[in-house]
């Protein structure tokens, strides 16, 4: 890493998740090992083989005006709620719009708007389709609304890389500041896809857990009994700043975003390369980008979705890149379910807080660890992290073979 390269730090966080309506409640729930997975009560649920998901803990209607909410897709609502929390926590920095950027991603976009609008069209005709439909279904809609909210003119970006989208957006924000295009970037990911069509499609892929009678125990990364992921929803947003800008305004700093690594598997549209080579490459590139040694990494928040193949591949990759005997590994998806395009952002917040507070959150439901997974899993209770200068990785891997690793350093 070049000595004169711009350092980028995290100065604020915002979230709305299946386990909490803000960052504080989300982090408290994760440390306590509380699951946000529950049985759905919608009329359509019984027609499906999967009856469980992880909806947000606090509905947008509880914190957002009805008139505003009506023109937004649910994923846009989540993004604005999380971004507003983060911006308030940052102290609403006085930054010119030309120096403020946005990078907010989603894996699927406004799919609820799309499906509901088509139903309206079929049942009531074209004149009854809302004029807000296109802005609400665009995958760049969340980024656009956040940019409008805060007057960002340095650039508004929306990376779409399936389940790696939220992490990639933070990488985009990092690079915006490093390149000199912005002093501050609002970055993260959002998703709202709990709908019968989406759940049917994932179910036909055999991707979802069918542990309907035990919702809170359904998401079980690394466990022999895992049978698929649980679909979650929500958003995570971080405020990134150049270290110089943060220092000049006296901002509090949670951690440094020290490096990002990207790779692609070029193997299969929906399955990871069983060799783990792409995942290893992303982690190694994040380390190289940060100028960090593998021995500095004390913790990994794994992508680990609770699928039979994916968890094993990632565990092997982590062990090959890092010291598998000393690095602690968590999967907060055991509690939140899988937020798809929002996962990488919410899990980055978990990594940032783990470094800041010195505690790695637990992975729940690991009752019988898979024999092929040879990493030190943080189980059931939080684990103290070492004092001093340490780093932590967040891994996010998506359909299409997208691999993104973010390396955060304690400040």
N, C-alpha and C positions, 0 to 999 in steps of 0.2 A: 504494500500500500504506500502510495506517495505521501511524504511528510506534509506537503502543502495542499493536499486534497481537502476539499470542504467536508467538515464533519457534520453529520445530520443527527439530530436528537429528537426524542419524543417528549413533548411538553404537556400533552393532555390526551384524555381518552373519553370515548363515549360508546355506549352499547345499549341494545335492547335484545334480550335473548330468551330462550326457553326457561332459564333459571333466575332471571332478574330483569327488571325494567330499566336498570341503569348499571353503571360499572360497579359501584359499591355492592349492590345486592347480588350481581352476577358473581363477583369474586368471592364474596362470603359463601355463596351456595357451592361454588366449585371447591373451595377449601373444606367445606363440610361434607362433600360427597353427595349432594342432593341431586336427584335426577329430575329433569323437566319432561320426561316422556310420560304420556298418559294415553288412555283410550279416548278416541274421538267420539263425539256424540252426534255428529252430523247424520242426516237421514240416509245418505248414500253409503255410509261405512259398511253396513252389513252385507252389501252386495259385493264387497271386495274380500280378498284373502287376507289383507293386512288392515287391522283396525286401530293401529297405534301411530302416533307421531309426536313431535315435540313443538307445539305452538309457543309463541311468545308468552311470557309470564304476565305481561301488562299489555292489554289491547291498545292500539293507537288511539282509539276513540276516547280513552281515559286521559290522554295528554295532548290531543290535537283537536283543533276546532273542526266541527263537522263540515262546514263549508269548504275549508281547505282540503280536508281528507277526501272529499267527493271527487276532486279532479286528479287525484293521485292514485297510482297503483299501490298495493300494499307494500311492495318492496321499496317504493319511493318514500312512503310514509316512514318505514323503518330507518332508511338512510337519513332522512331529515331529523328524526328524533335523536338518533345517535350523534349526528353532526352538531346539532344544537347543544347537546350536553357537552361534547368535546370543546366546542368553541367557548361556551361559558366557563368551563374549567380552565381553559387557556387564558382567561381574562379578556376575551374579545380583543385580540391584538390589533393595534392601530397600524395596519399594514396597507400600503397602496394596492389597489386592485391589480395593477400591472405586475406586482411582486407576489401575488397570491395565486396559488394553483389548486386544482382539485383532481384527484384520481380516485374515483369510486366505481367499483366494479360489481357486476352480477353475472352469475353463470347462465341464467335463463331469461332474466328480464321480466317484463310485465305480463307474464303468462296468464295470471288470473284475469287481468283486463281483457286480454285477447280472447280467452275462452268464454268469458261472460258476455262480451260484445257480440261474439258470433251467435250465442244463444239468443240474444236480443234480436239480432238480424233475422234469424230463422223464424222466430215466434211473432215478431211485431213489425218487421220490415226495416228498410234502410233508414228511414227518417227518424227512427227511435234510437239509432246508434249515437252514443255521446260524442260531441265534438272534441272531448278530451281524450278519446281513445288512443290516437296515435302517440301523443306525448307520454301517455301512461304505459304503453306497451313497449316503447323503445328501450333496448338494453342500456342506452346512454342516458335514459331519463333520470335515474337517481343522481348521476354525476351532474347532469344539467341543472336539476333543481337545487342541489347543494351549491353549485357555482352561482346561480341566481341569488340564492339566499344571502351569500356573503360577498357578492360582487367580485368574484375571481376572474381575472383577465389574463393571467400569465399562461393559461391553458387549462382546459377541462377535459379529462381523459377517462375512458371507460374500457379497461382491458376485459376481454371475454375469453376465459380459458377454463370453463367449467369449474370444477371444484378448486382450482388453483387461482381463481380470479381475484379474490380478496387479497391474497398474498402478493400477487403480481401487481395489483394497484399500489400497494405500499412500496414495492420495488420501483414502480414508475415515479412515485412521489420522491423517493430517495434520489433518483437520477435527475429529476427536475431541479432539485436544489443543488446537487453536485455540479450540474452543467451551468449554473448561474441564471437559469430562467426564472427562478422564484426564490424567495426567502422563506416562505411558509407554504405548506401544502396540507390540505385536508384530504386524508387518504383512508381507504378501507373498502369494505364489501357488504353487500346486502342480498337477501333472497327471501322470497315468499312464494312457495310452490306447493303448499299442502292443498291438493285438489284431487278429485277422483281420477281424472285422466292421468295426471302425473304419477300418482301412486299406482295406478293400474299398469302403466308403462314400466315403472321400476320393478313392479312385482313380476311381470312377465319375463324380465331379465333375470329373475331370481336374485335381485340385489337387496331386497328389504327383509328385515327380520319378521318372522311370523309368530313371534312369542307374544301373542295377543293377550294371554291370560296373566302375563307378568310384565306389564309395560316398563316399569322402572328397572327391570333386570334384562331388558331386551338388547340394549346396546352394550356389548361386552367385548371390547377390543382385546386381542391377545388370548382370549379364553378358548379352550377346546370346543366349547358349546356355542360359539358365535355362529350366527346363521344369516348375517346381513346387517346393513345399517338401518338406522331409524331416521326418517326424514324430519329435519328441523327447519326453523325459520328464524330470521332476526338480522341484526346488523352490528358491525363493529367499525368504529372510526377512530383514527389517531390524528393528532396534529403534529406534523413534522416541521422542524425549523432548522436552519443552519445554526450550528453551535454559537457562532458569532452573534446572530440576530437574537437568539434566546438569551445570551449573556447580556447583551446591550439593554434589553428590556427587563432584566431581572427575573426571568421566567424560571419556574421549577422544572427540573428535568427528571424524567423517569428512567431513561436508558438511552443509549446510542444505537441507532440503526447502522451497524458497522459494515454489513455486506449483504449482497443478494446473489443468488446463483440460479440460473435458468438452464433447463435442458429439455429435450423431447425424446420420447422412447422410439418413435417410428416403428412401433410393434403392432398395436391393435387399437381400435377406436375406443374400446371400453375396458380392456384388461391391461394391467401393468406388465412390462417386460419381466418375465420370471427371473432373469439374471440380476435385476436391480441396478443395472449399469447406469441407466438414466438418472435414477434417484441418487445414486452415489455421485454422479457428475454434478448434479445440482448442489449437493452439500459441499463437495470439494471446491466448487466455484465460489460459493458463499464464503467459505473459509479464506480462499485466496483473495477475494475481493476485499475482505476485512483485514488481510494480513495477519490472520489468527492461526495459531497452532491448534490441532485437534485436542491437545491436552488442556486447552483453556476452556473447552466446552464442558460445562457441568450438567447441562440439562437439555432435553429435547422434548418439545411438544409434538408428538408424532401425528402424522395424517391419520393413521390407524382408524379406519371407519367401522371395523367389526365385520369385514368380509373375510371369508376363509383364505383366499389367495393373497389379497393385498397386505394384510397385517404381517404375514410371514416374509414377503419380499422386502418390505420396509425395514423390518427388524434385522434382516441379514445385511441390508445396505448400511444401516446405522452402525452395526457392529464392525463392518469393514472399514468405515470411514473414521469412526471414533473409538475410544477405548470402551468397549462394551462392558467392562467390569466396573467402571467408575462413573460413567455418565448415567444420570437418572432419566427415565423415559416415562412420560405421562400421555394419556389420550383423554382430553376433556370431552371428546365426543361421547364417552361413556355416560356423560350427564346431559349434554346439550343435544345429542343426536347430531346429524350431519347437516350443516347449514349451507351446503353446496357452495355457491359463490360468496357467501358470507363467512364461511368457515375459517379461511386463512386470516381474516381480519380479527375475528373474535378470538381465535387461538393465539394470534400475535399479542393481543392484549393480555392473555393469560401468561404468555412468556415474559412480557415486559413487567407485569406485576410479580411474577415469580422471582425475577432478578431484583426488583425494587424491594420486595418484602422479605426475600430470602427463604421463600417456601415454594416447593414444587407441589402443585395440586395432585390429588390422587386419581388413579384410574379405578373406577368402581366395577363390580361384577366380574372381576378376574378370580374366579373360584378354583379353576383348574387350568393353569397356564399351559399353552400349547408347547409341546416338547421342542418344536422347531424354532421357537422364539427365545433366543438367548441374549436378552438384554435385561437390565435392572429396572423392572417395572415398579413405579411408585403405586402401591396398592392400598386402598381403603383409607389411609390417613396421609395428610401432607408430610412432606419430607424436607428437613432443613437443607438448604443449599450452603456450600462453603462460603466463608467470608472472603473478602478481597476482590481482586480483579478477575471476574469470570464472564463467560459468554453463555448464551443459550440459543438453540436453533428452533425455528418453527418450520415444519415441513408441510407442504400442500401439493397434492398431486391430483390431476384431473383427467376425465375422459378426453380422449384425443392424444394422450401421452404427454400432457403438460406437466412439468416438474418445476416447482419453485421452492427454494429454501431461503429463509431470511435469518441472518445472524444478528443478534442483539448483544450489546456489551454493557455491563454494569458501569454506571458513572459515579 
